[in-house]
Amino acid sequence: MFALGCLALIVLPLLGFIAGLVMGGQGAGLWGAGIGLIAALLMSATAALALVKAGRKR
């Protein structure tokens, strides 16, 4: 699960950039990359939080 969050940090901004570039040009590509990066950061934070909560059970 943690590896999926790390991989998403690379893949989602690239996919967002390509989708935005195809749909609306360079400006939309940058916005798409930003949105993809925010989504990937949220996924990574969620995975890290789940690992912390799982480790605290005693």
mmCIF file as Biopython writes it, N, C-alpha, C and O atoms, coordinates in Angstrom:
data_model
#
loop_
_atom_site.group_PDB
_atom_site.id
_atom_site.type_symbol
_atom_site.label_atom_id
_atom_site.label_alt_id
_atom_site.label_comp_id
_atom_site.label_asym_id
_atom_site.label_entity_id
_atom_site.label_seq_id
_atom_site.pdbx_PDB_ins_code
_atom_site.Cartn_x
_atom_site.Cartn_y
_atom_site.Cartn_z
_atom_site.occupancy
_atom_site.B_iso_or_equiv
_atom_site.auth_seq_id
_atom_site.auth_asym_id
_atom_site.pdbx_PDB_model_num
ATOM 1   N N  . MET A ? 1  ? 0.824  -1.186 0.000   1.0 0.0 1  A 1 
ATOM 2   C CA . MET A ? 1  ? 0.000  0.000  0.000   1.0 0.0 1  A 1 
ATOM 3   C C  . MET A ? 1  ? 0.872  1.256  0.000   1.0 0.0 1  A 1 
ATOM 4   O O  . MET A ? 1  ? 0.564  2.241  -0.672  1.0 0.0 1  A 1 
ATOM 5   N N  . PHE A ? 2  ? 1.963  1.204  0.763   1.0 0.0 2  A 1 
ATOM 6   C CA . PHE A ? 2  ? 2.851  2.359  0.825   1.0 0.0 2  A 1 
ATOM 7   C C  . PHE A ? 2  ? 3.555  2.563  -0.516  1.0 0.0 2  A 1 
ATOM 8   O O  . PHE A ? 2  ? 3.773  3.700  -0.935  1.0 0.0 2  A 1 
ATOM 9   N N  . ALA A ? 3  ? 3.911  1.467  -1.191  1.0 0.0 3  A 1 
ATOM 10  C CA . ALA A ? 3  ? 4.570  1.571  -2.496  1.0 0.0 3  A 1 
ATOM 11  C C  . ALA A ? 3  ? 3.628  2.163  -3.540  1.0 0.0 3  A 1 
ATOM 12  O O  . ALA A ? 3  ? 4.062  2.880  -4.441  1.0 0.0 3  A 1 
ATOM 13  N N  . LEU A ? 4  ? 2.353  1.864  -3.414  1.0 0.0 4  A 1 
ATOM 14  C CA . LEU A ? 4  ? 1.370  2.434  -4.340  1.0 0.0 4  A 1 
ATOM 15  C C  . LEU A ? 4  ? 1.320  3.953  -4.197  1.0 0.0 4  A 1 
ATOM 16  O O  . LEU A ? 4  ? 1.194  4.661  -5.196  1.0 0.0 4  A 1 
ATOM 17  N N  . GLY A ? 5  ? 1.415  4.453  -2.991  1.0 0.0 5  A 1 
ATOM 18  C CA . GLY A ? 5  ? 1.426  5.897  -2.766  1.0 0.0 5  A 1 
ATOM 19  C C  . GLY A ? 5  ? 2.668  6.552  -3.344  1.0 0.0 5  A 1 
ATOM 20  O O  . GLY A ? 5  ? 2.606  7.657  -3.882  1.0 0.0 5  A 1 
ATOM 21  N N  . CYS A ? 6  ? 3.804  5.860  -3.230  1.0 0.0 6  A 1 
ATOM 22  C CA . CYS A ? 6  ? 5.048  6.407  -3.785  1.0 0.0 6  A 1 
ATOM 23  C C  . CYS A ? 6  ? 5.012  6.403  -5.316  1.0 0.0 6  A 1 
ATOM 24  O O  . CYS A ? 6  ? 5.457  7.356  -5.955  1.0 0.0 6  A 1 
ATOM 25  N N  . LEU A ? 7  ? 4.493  5.348  -5.882  1.0 0.0 7  A 1 
ATOM 26  C CA . LEU A ? 7  ? 4.394  5.263  -7.332  1.0 0.0 7  A 1 
ATOM 27  C C  . LEU A ? 7  ? 3.413  6.303  -7.873  1.0 0.0 7  A 1 
ATOM 28  O O  . LEU A ? 7  ? 3.606  6.850  -8.958  1.0 0.0 7  A 1 
ATOM 29  N N  . ALA A ? 8  ? 2.374  6.562  -7.108  1.0 0.0 8  A 1 
ATOM 30  C CA . ALA A ? 8  ? 1.380  7.551  -7.536  1.0 0.0 8  A 1 
ATOM 31  C C  . ALA A ? 8  ? 1.979  8.948  -7.616  1.0 0.0 8  A 1 
ATOM 32  O O  . ALA A ? 8  ? 1.517  9.770  -8.407  1.0 0.0 8  A 1 
ATOM 33  N N  . LEU A ? 9  ? 3.007  9.234  -6.805  1.0 0.0 9  A 1 
ATOM 34  C CA . LEU A ? 9  ? 3.648  10.554 -6.848  1.0 0.0 9  A 1 
ATOM 35  C C  . LEU A ? 9  ? 4.296  10.830 -8.199  1.0 0.0 9  A 1 
ATOM 36  O O  . LEU A ? 9  ? 4.481  11.987 -8.577  1.0 0.0 9  A 1 
ATOM 37  N N  . ILE A ? 10 ? 4.633  9.792  -8.913  1.0 0.0 10 A 1 
ATOM 38  C CA . ILE A ? 10 ? 5.237  9.960  -10.236 1.0 0.0 10 A 1 
ATOM 39  C C  . ILE A ? 10 ? 4.170  9.871  -11.330 1.0 0.0 10 A 1 
ATOM 40  O O  . ILE A ? 10 ? 4.163  10.665 -12.271 1.0 0.0 10 A 1 
ATOM 41  N N  . VAL A ? 11 ? 3.285  8.909  -11.193 1.0 0.0 11 A 1 
ATOM 42  C CA . VAL A ? 11 ? 2.347  8.596  -12.274 1.0 0.0 11 A 1 
ATOM 43  C C  . VAL A ? 11 ? 1.215  9.622  -12.391 1.0 0.0 11 A 1 
ATOM 44  O O  . VAL A ? 11 ? 0.916  10.080 -13.494 1.0 0.0 11 A 1 
ATOM 45  N N  . LEU A ? 12 ? 0.588  9.985  -11.281 1.0 0.0 12 A 1 
ATOM 46  C CA . LEU A ? 12 ? -0.578 10.870 -11.365 1.0 0.0 12 A 1 
ATOM 47  C C  . LEU A ? 12 ? -0.269 12.262 -11.916 1.0 0.0 12 A 1 
ATOM 48  O O  . LEU A ? 12 ? -1.041 12.758 -12.736 1.0 0.0 12 A 1 
ATOM 49  N N  . PRO A ? 13 ? 0.822  12.919 -11.508 1.0 0.0 13 A 1 
ATOM 50  C CA . PRO A ? 13 ? 1.109  14.211 -12.142 1.0 0.0 13 A 1 
ATOM 51  C C  . PRO A ? 13 ? 1.380  14.092 -13.648 1.0 0.0 13 A 1 
ATOM 52  O O  . PRO A ? 13 ? 0.987  14.963 -14.423 1.0 0.0 13 A 1 
ATOM 53  N N  . LEU A ? 14 ? 2.047  13.020 -14.051 1.0 0.0 14 A 1 
ATOM 54  C CA . LEU A ? 14 ? 2.292  12.827 -15.485 1.0 0.0 14 A 1 
ATOM 55  C C  . LEU A ? 14 ? 0.998  12.605 -16.249 1.0 0.0 14 A 1 
ATOM 56  O O  . LEU A ? 14 ? 0.793  13.175 -17.321 1.0 0.0 14 A 1 
ATOM 57  N N  . LEU A ? 15 ? 0.122  11.769 -15.688 1.0 0.0 15 A 1 
ATOM 58  C CA . LEU A ? 15 ? -1.164 11.540 -16.352 1.0 0.0 15 A 1 
ATOM 59  C C  . LEU A ? 15 ? -1.999 12.817 -16.406 1.0 0.0 15 A 1 
ATOM 60  O O  . LEU A ? 15 ? -2.648 13.101 -17.412 1.0 0.0 15 A 1 
ATOM 61  N N  . GLY A ? 16 ? -1.978 13.581 -15.316 1.0 0.0 16 A 1 
ATOM 62  C CA . GLY A ? 16 ? -2.711 14.850 -15.297 1.0 0.0 16 A 1 
ATOM 63  C C  . GLY A ? 16 ? -2.165 15.831 -16.307 1.0 0.0 16 A 1 
ATOM 64  O O  . GLY A ? 16 ? -2.926 16.537 -16.968 1.0 0.0 16 A 1 
ATOM 65  N N  . PHE A ? 17 ? -0.842 15.880 -16.434 1.0 0.0 17 A 1 
ATOM 66  C CA . PHE A ? 17 ? -0.232 16.783 -17.410 1.0 0.0 17 A 1 
ATOM 67  C C  . PHE A ? 17 ? -0.597 16.390 -18.829 1.0 0.0 17 A 1 
ATOM 68  O O  . PHE A ? 17 ? -0.944 17.243 -19.647 1.0 0.0 17 A 1 
ATOM 69  N N  . ILE A ? 18 ? -0.519 15.113 -19.118 1.0 0.0 18 A 1 
ATOM 70  C CA . ILE A ? 18 ? -0.836 14.644 -20.480 1.0 0.0 18 A 1 
ATOM 71  C C  . ILE A ? 18 ? -2.308 14.881 -20.797 1.0 0.0 18 A 1 
ATOM 72  O O  . ILE A ? 18 ? -2.644 15.333 -21.892 1.0 0.0 18 A 1 
ATOM 73  N N  . ALA A ? 19 ? -3.188 14.576 -19.844 1.0 0.0 19 A 1 
ATOM 74  C CA . ALA A ? 19 ? -4.622 14.784 -20.082 1.0 0.0 19 A 1 
ATOM 75  C C  . ALA A ? 19 ? -4.934 16.262 -20.275 1.0 0.0 19 A 1 
ATOM 76  O O  . ALA A ? 19 ? -5.699 16.623 -21.169 1.0 0.0 19 A 1 
ATOM 77  N N  . GLY A ? 20 ? -4.351 17.115 -19.448 1.0 0.0 20 A 1 
ATOM 78  C CA . GLY A ? 20 ? -4.581 18.548 -19.590 1.0 0.0 20 A 1 
ATOM 79  C C  . GLY A ? 20 ? -3.997 19.099 -20.876 1.0 0.0 20 A 1 
ATOM 80  O O  . GLY A ? 20 ? -4.586 19.979 -21.504 1.0 0.0 20 A 1 
ATOM 81  N N  . LEU A ? 21 ? -2.848 18.588 -21.267 1.0 0.0 21 A 1 
ATOM 82  C CA . LEU A ? 21 ? -2.198 19.030 -22.499 1.0 0.0 21 A 1 
ATOM 83  C C  . LEU A ? 21 ? -3.049 18.685 -23.715 1.0 0.0 21 A 1 
ATOM 84  O O  . LEU A ? 21 ? -3.188 19.489 -24.637 1.0 0.0 21 A 1 
ATOM 85  N N  . VAL A ? 22 ? -3.613 17.489 -23.708 1.0 0.0 22 A 1 
ATOM 86  C CA . VAL A ? 22 ? -4.456 17.055 -24.826 1.0 0.0 22 A 1 
ATOM 87  C C  . VAL A ? 22 ? -5.748 17.860 -24.875 1.0 0.0 22 A 1 
ATOM 88  O O  . VAL A ? 22 ? -6.204 18.247 -25.951 1.0 0.0 22 A 1 
ATOM 89  N N  . MET A ? 23 ? -6.336 18.111 -23.709 1.0 0.0 23 A 1 
ATOM 90  C CA . MET A ? 23 ? -7.638 18.769 -23.679 1.0 0.0 23 A 1 
ATOM 91  C C  . MET A ? 23 ? -7.583 20.282 -23.826 1.0 0.0 23 A 1 
ATOM 92  O O  . MET A ? 23 ? -8.477 20.877 -24.428 1.0 0.0 23 A 1 
ATOM 93  N N  . GLY A ? 24 ? -6.533 20.919 -23.276 1.0 0.0 24 A 1 
ATOM 94  C CA . GLY A ? 24 ? -6.598 22.366 -23.279 1.0 0.0 24 A 1 
ATOM 95  C C  . GLY A ? 24 ? -5.297 23.102 -23.473 1.0 0.0 24 A 1 
ATOM 96  O O  . GLY A ? 24 ? -5.259 24.315 -23.269 1.0 0.0 24 A 1 
ATOM 97  N N  . GLY A ? 25 ? -4.244 22.444 -23.850 1.0 0.0 25 A 1 
ATOM 98  C CA . GLY A ? 25 ? -2.986 23.140 -24.078 1.0 0.0 25 A 1 
ATOM 99  C C  . GLY A ? 25 ? -2.063 23.105 -22.864 1.0 0.0 25 A 1 
ATOM 100 O O  . GLY A ? 25 ? -2.287 22.371 -21.902 1.0 0.0 25 A 1 
ATOM 101 N N  . GLN A ? 26 ? -1.018 23.927 -22.947 1.0 0.0 26 A 1 
ATOM 102 C CA . GLN A ? 26 ? 0.031  23.890 -21.936 1.0 0.0 26 A 1 
ATOM 103 C C  . GLN A ? 26 ? -0.451 24.365 -20.562 1.0 0.0 26 A 1 
ATOM 104 O O  . GLN A ? 26 ? -0.080 23.774 -19.547 1.0 0.0 26 A 1 
ATOM 105 N N  . GLY A ? 27 ? -1.249 25.391 -20.512 1.0 0.0 27 A 1 
ATOM 106 C CA . GLY A ? 27 ? -1.765 25.880 -19.229 1.0 0.0 27 A 1 
ATOM 107 C C  . GLY A ? 27 ? -2.616 24.841 -18.522 1.0 0.0 27 A 1 
ATOM 108 O O  . GLY A ? 27 ? -2.478 24.628 -17.318 1.0 0.0 27 A 1 
ATOM 109 N N  . ALA A ? 28 ? -3.487 24.204 -19.267 1.0 0.0 28 A 1 
ATOM 110 C CA . ALA A ? 28 ? -4.325 23.153 -18.690 1.0 0.0 28 A 1 
ATOM 111 C C  . ALA A ? 28 ? -3.483 21.952 -18.282 1.0 0.0 28 A 1 
ATOM 112 O O  . ALA A ? 28 ? -3.809 21.259 -17.318 1.0 0.0 28 A 1 
ATOM 113 N N  . GLY A ? 29 ? -2.406 21.706 -19.009 1.0 0.0 29 A 1 
ATOM 114 C CA . GLY A ? 29 ? -1.501 20.616 -18.642 1.0 0.0 29 A 1 
ATOM 115 C C  . GLY A ? 29 ? -0.840 20.854 -17.301 1.0 0.0 29 A 1 
ATOM 116 O O  . GLY A ? 29 ? -0.691 19.934 -16.497 1.0 0.0 29 A 1 
ATOM 117 N N  . LEU A ? 30 ? -0.442 22.098 -17.064 1.0 0.0 30 A 1 
ATOM 118 C CA . LEU A ? 30 ? 0.167  22.428 -15.769 1.0 0.0 30 A 1 
ATOM 119 C C  . LEU A ? 30 ? -0.856 22.316 -14.645 1.0 0.0 30 A 1 
ATOM 120 O O  . LEU A ? 30 ? -0.530 21.835 -13.559 1.0 0.0 30 A 1 
ATOM 121 N N  . TRP A ? 31 ? -2.078 22.750 -14.888 1.0 0.0 31 A 1 
ATOM 122 C CA . TRP A ? 31 ? -3.119 22.592 -13.881 1.0 0.0 31 A 1 
ATOM 123 C C  . TRP A ? 31 ? -3.403 21.110 -13.616 1.0 0.0 31 A 1 
ATOM 124 O O  . TRP A ? 31 ? -3.571 20.697 -12.468 1.0 0.0 31 A 1 
ATOM 125 N N  . GLY A ? 32 ? -3.453 20.334 -14.670 1.0 0.0 32 A 1 
ATOM 126 C CA . GLY A ? 32 ? -3.679 18.889 -14.518 1.0 0.0 32 A 1 
ATOM 127 C C  . GLY A ? 32 ? -2.566 18.226 -13.732 1.0 0.0 32 A 1 
ATOM 128 O O  . GLY A ? 32 ? -2.824 17.351 -12.906 1.0 0.0 32 A 1 
ATOM 129 N N  . ALA A ? 33 ? -1.321 18.636 -13.983 1.0 0.0 33 A 1 
ATOM 130 C CA . ALA A ? 33 ? -0.197 18.091 -13.231 1.0 0.0 33 A 1 
ATOM 131 C C  . ALA A ? 33 ? -0.290 18.480 -11.761 1.0 0.0 33 A 1 
ATOM 132 O O  . ALA A ? 33 ? 0.011  17.670 -10.884 1.0 0.0 33 A 1 
ATOM 133 N N  . GLY A ? 34 ? -0.705 19.710 -11.486 1.0 0.0 34 A 1 
ATOM 134 C CA . GLY A ? 34 ? -0.864 20.146 -10.102 1.0 0.0 34 A 1 
ATOM 135 C C  . GLY A ? 34 ? -1.946 19.374 -9.373  1.0 0.0 34 A 1 
ATOM 136 O O  . GLY A ? 34 ? -1.774 18.980 -8.219  1.0 0.0 34 A 1 
ATOM 137 N N  . ILE A ? 35 ? -3.057 19.160 -10.052 1.0 0.0 35 A 1 
ATOM 138 C CA . ILE A ? 35 ? -4.156 18.404 -9.448  1.0 0.0 35 A 1 
ATOM 139 C C  . ILE A ? 35 ? -3.733 16.952 -9.233  1.0 0.0 35 A 1 
ATOM 140 O O  . ILE A ? 35 ? -4.062 16.351 -8.210  1.0 0.0 35 A 1 
ATOM 141 N N  . GLY A ? 36 ? -3.006 16.393 -10.194 1.0 0.0 36 A 1 
ATOM 142 C CA . GLY A ? 36 ? -2.494 15.029 -10.030 1.0 0.0 36 A 1 
ATOM 143 C C  . GLY A ? 36 ? -1.521 14.919 -8.871  1.0 0.0 36 A 1 
ATOM 144 O O  . GLY A ? 36 ? -1.528 13.924 -8.147  1.0 0.0 36 A 1 
ATOM 145 N N  . LEU A ? 37 ? -0.686 15.929 -8.687  1.0 0.0 37 A 1 
ATOM 146 C CA . LEU A ? 37 ? 0.268  15.927 -7.573  1.0 0.0 37 A 1 
ATOM 147 C C  . LEU A ? 37 ? -0.461 16.018 -6.237  1.0 0.0 37 A 1 
ATOM 148 O O  . LEU A ? 37 ? -0.101 15.321 -5.289  1.0 0.0 37 A 1 
ATOM 149 N N  . ILE A ? 38 ? -1.473 16.861 -6.154  1.0 0.0 38 A 1 
ATOM 150 C CA . ILE A ? 38 ? -2.240 16.973 -4.910  1.0 0.0 38 A 1 
ATOM 151 C C  . ILE A ? 38 ? -2.944 15.653 -4.597  1.0 0.0 38 A 1 
ATOM 152 O O  . ILE A ? 38 ? -2.959 15.220 -3.445  1.0 0.0 38 A 1 
ATOM 153 N N  . ALA A ? 39 ? -3.521 15.015 -5.605  1.0 0.0 39 A 1 
ATOM 154 C CA . ALA A ? 39 ? -4.177 13.723 -5.389  1.0 0.0 39 A 1 
ATOM 155 C C  . ALA A ? 39 ? -3.178 12.675 -4.921  1.0 0.0 39 A 1 
ATOM 156 O O  . ALA A ? 39 ? -3.480 11.881 -4.030  1.0 0.0 39 A 1 
ATOM 157 N N  . ALA A ? 40 ? -1.991 12.668 -5.517  1.0 0.0 40 A 1 
ATOM 158 C CA . ALA A ? 40 ? -0.968 11.701 -5.120  1.0 0.0 40 A 1 
ATOM 159 C C  . ALA A ? 40 ? -0.472 11.967 -3.705  1.0 0.0 40 A 1 
ATOM 160 O O  . ALA A ? 40 ? -0.224 11.026 -2.951  1.0 0.0 40 A 1 
ATOM 161 N N  . LEU A ? 41 ? -0.326 13.231 -3.336  1.0 0.0 41 A 1 
ATOM 162 C CA . LEU A ? 41 ? 0.094  13.557 -1.971  1.0 0.0 41 A 1 
ATOM 163 C C  . LEU A ? 41 ? -0.957 13.117 -0.956  1.0 0.0 41 A 1 
ATOM 164 O O  . LEU A ? 41 ? -0.618 12.628 0.122   1.0 0.0 41 A 1 
ATOM 165 N N  . LEU A ? 42 ? -2.226 13.291 -1.298  1.0 0.0 42 A 1 
ATOM 166 C CA . LEU A ? 42 ? -3.292 12.825 -0.406  1.0 0.0 42 A 1 
ATOM 167 C C  . LEU A ? 42 ? -3.289 11.312 -0.267  1.0 0.0 42 A 1 
ATOM 168 O O  . LEU A ? 42 ? -3.521 10.790 0.823   1.0 0.0 42 A 1 
ATOM 169 N N  . MET A ? 43 ? -3.029 10.604 -1.358  1.0 0.0 43 A 1 
ATOM 170 C CA . MET A ? 43 ? -2.942 9.146  -1.293  1.0 0.0 43 A 1 
ATOM 171 C C  . MET A ? 43 ? -1.776 8.711  -0.417  1.0 0.0 43 A 1 
ATOM 172 O O  . MET A ? 43 ? -1.917 7.787  0.384   1.0 0.0 43 A 1 
ATOM 173 N N  . SER A ? 44 ? -0.639 9.357  -0.558  1.0 0.0 44 A 1 
ATOM 174 C CA . SER A ? 44 ? 0.534  9.016  0.242   1.0 0.0 44 A 1 
ATOM 175 C C  . SER A ? 44 ? 0.299  9.318  1.717   1.0 0.0 44 A 1 
ATOM 176 O O  . SER A ? 44 ? 0.683  8.535  2.586   1.0 0.0 44 A 1 
ATOM 177 N N  . ALA A ? 45 ? -0.326 10.443 1.993   1.0 0.0 45 A 1 
ATOM 178 C CA . ALA A ? 45 ? -0.610 10.798 3.384   1.0 0.0 45 A 1 
ATOM 179 C C  . ALA A ? 45 ? -1.591 9.816  4.009   1.0 0.0 45 A 1 
ATOM 180 O O  . ALA A ? 45 ? -1.453 9.461  5.179   1.0 0.0 45 A 1 
ATOM 181 N N  . THR A ? 46 ? -2.573 9.377  3.242   1.0 0.0 46 A 1 
ATOM 182 C CA . THR A ? 46 ? -3.530 8.405  3.744   1.0 0.0 46 A 1 
ATOM 183 C C  . THR A ? 46 ? -2.854 7.079  4.045   1.0 0.0 46 A 1 
ATOM 184 O O  . THR A ? 46 ? -3.133 6.456  5.069   1.0 0.0 46 A 1 
ATOM 185 N N  . ALA A ? 47 ? -1.970 6.646  3.160   1.0 0.0 47 A 1 
ATOM 186 C CA . ALA A ? 47 ? -1.241 5.394  3.390   1.0 0.0 47 A 1 
ATOM 187 C C  . ALA A ? 47 ? -0.325 5.511  4.604   1.0 0.0 47 A 1 
ATOM 188 O O  . ALA A ? 47 ? -0.232 4.573  5.397   1.0 0.0 47 A 1 
ATOM 189 N N  . ALA A ? 48 ? 0.344  6.633  4.760   1.0 0.0 48 A 1 
ATOM 190 C CA . ALA A ? 48 ? 1.223  6.828  5.917   1.0 0.0 48 A 1 
ATOM 191 C C  . ALA A ? 48 ? 0.413  6.858  7.206   1.0 0.0 48 A 1 
ATOM 192 O O  . ALA A ? 48 ? 0.831  6.277  8.207   1.0 0.0 48 A 1 
ATOM 193 N N  . LEU A ? 49 ? -0.731 7.521  7.198   1.0 0.0 49 A 1 
ATOM 194 C CA . LEU A ? 49 ? -1.583 7.577  8.377   1.0 0.0 49 A 1 
ATOM 195 C C  . LEU A ? 49 ? -2.088 6.185  8.751   1.0 0.0 49 A 1 
ATOM 196 O O  . LEU A ? 49 ? -2.150 5.845  9.932   1.0 0.0 49 A 1 
ATOM 197 N N  . ALA A ? 50 ? -2.447 5.381  7.753   1.0 0.0 50 A 1 
ATOM 198 C CA . ALA A ? 50 ? -2.904 4.010  8.028   1.0 0.0 50 A 1 
ATOM 199 C C  . ALA A ? 50 ? -1.784 3.183  8.640   1.0 0.0 50 A 1 
ATOM 200 O O  . ALA A ? 50 ? -2.030 2.380  9.540   1.0 0.0 50 A 1 
ATOM 201 N N  . LEU A ? 51 ? -0.568 3.367  8.166   1.0 0.0 51 A 1 
ATOM 202 C CA . LEU A ? 51 ? 0.562  2.623  8.734   1.0 0.0 51 A 1 
ATOM 203 C C  . LEU A ? 51 ? 0.837  3.053  10.178  1.0 0.0 51 A 1 
ATOM 204 O O  . LEU A ? 51 ? 1.143  2.215  11.026  1.0 0.0 51 A 1 
ATOM 205 N N  . VAL A ? 52 ? 0.732  4.332  10.455  1.0 0.0 52 A 1 
ATOM 206 C CA . VAL A ? 52 ? 0.949  4.819  11.816  1.0 0.0 52 A 1 
ATOM 207 C C  . VAL A ? 52 ? -0.130 4.288  12.753  1.0 0.0 52 A 1 
ATOM 208 O O  . VAL A ? 52 ? 0.178  3.848  13.861  1.0 0.0 52 A 1 
ATOM 209 N N  . LYS A ? 53 ? -1.385 4.322  12.325  1.0 0.0 53 A 1 
ATOM 210 C CA . LYS A ? 53 ? -2.466 3.830  13.167  1.0 0.0 53 A 1 
ATOM 211 C C  . LYS A ? 53 ? -2.361 2.323  13.382  1.0 0.0 53 A 1 
ATOM 212 O O  . LYS A ? 53 ? -2.665 1.833  14.470  1.0 0.0 53 A 1 
ATOM 213 N N  . ALA A ? 54 ? -1.939 1.590  12.370  1.0 0.0 54 A 1 
ATOM 214 C CA . ALA A ? 54 ? -1.787 0.135  12.521  1.0 0.0 54 A 1 
ATOM 215 C C  . ALA A ? 54 ? -0.640 -0.203 13.462  1.0 0.0 54 A 1 
ATOM 216 O O  . ALA A ? 54 ? -0.693 -1.209 14.169  1.0 0.0 54 A 1 
ATOM 217 N N  . GLY A ? 55 ? 0.388  0.624  13.478  1.0 0.0 55 A 1 
ATOM 218 C CA . GLY A ? 55 ? 1.532  0.368  14.344  1.0 0.0 55 A 1 
ATOM 219 C C  . GLY A ? 55 ? 1.274  0.717  15.794  1.0 0.0 55 A 1 
ATOM 220 O O  . GLY A ? 55 ? 1.986  0.222  16.668  1.0 0.0 55 A 1 
ATOM 221 N N  . ARG A ? 56 ? 0.298  1.540  16.084  1.0 0.0 56 A 1 
ATOM 222 C CA . ARG A ? 56 ? 0.033  1.981  17.453  1.0 0.0 56 A 1 
ATOM 223 C C  . ARG A ? 56 ? -0.884 1.022  18.221  1.0 0.0 56 A 1 
ATOM 224 O O  . ARG A ? 56 ? -1.048 1.181  19.430  1.0 0.0 56 A 1 
ATOM 225 N N  . LYS A ? 57 ? -1.480 0.038  17.557  1.0 0.0 57 A 1 
ATOM 226 C CA . LYS A ? 57 ? -2.365 -0.881 18.256  1.0 0.0 57 A 1 
ATOM 227 C C  . LYS A ? 57 ? -1.555 -1.771 19.189  1.0 0.0 57 A 1 
ATOM 228 O O  . LYS A ? 57 ? -0.669 -2.504 18.751  1.0 0.0 57 A 1 
ATOM 229 N N  . ARG A ? 58 ? -1.867 -1.699 20.477  1.0 0.0 58 A 1 
ATOM 230 C CA . ARG A ? 58 ? -1.179 -2.550 21.467  1.0 0.0 58 A 1 
ATOM 231 C C  . ARG A ? 58 ? -2.166 -3.142 22.402  1.0 0.0 58 A 1 
ATOM 232 O O  . ARG A ? 58 ? -1.789 -3.887 23.307  1.0 0.0 58 A 1 
#
